[in-house]
Amino acid sequence: MSSASAMAEDVPWDDVGFVISSRYRVDVLERLDESPATPTQIASDSGRPVAHVSRALQELKDRSLVELLVPEDRKKGRVYGLTDEAAGIWQVIENKQMA
């Protein structure tokens, strides 16, 4: 087996497909790849409505691709970051120019 096909088997393609099927999820991962951020910061940096960013964050959080870095009960200043798994997925998306 070549190293390329071995690497392809290690890629969680279901998660890659989930991310790239939404421009909002792509934008959120791209922004969080730079540094943790609040939904408002992500929306401002990506030019997307905060409601769409919030929905994308929730969808990504449900799949354990982003994590809330502050207590769950905090309503303001909710800072999100990428999980290790999401960082790997984002690398695949960037390397294969899927975004």
Secondary structure, DSSP 4 states (H G I P E B T S, - for coil): --HHHHHHHHS-HHHHHHHHT-HHHHHHHHHHHHS-B-HHHHHHHHT--HHHHHHHHHHHHHTTSEEE-S-TT--SS--EEE-HHHHHHHHHHHHTT--
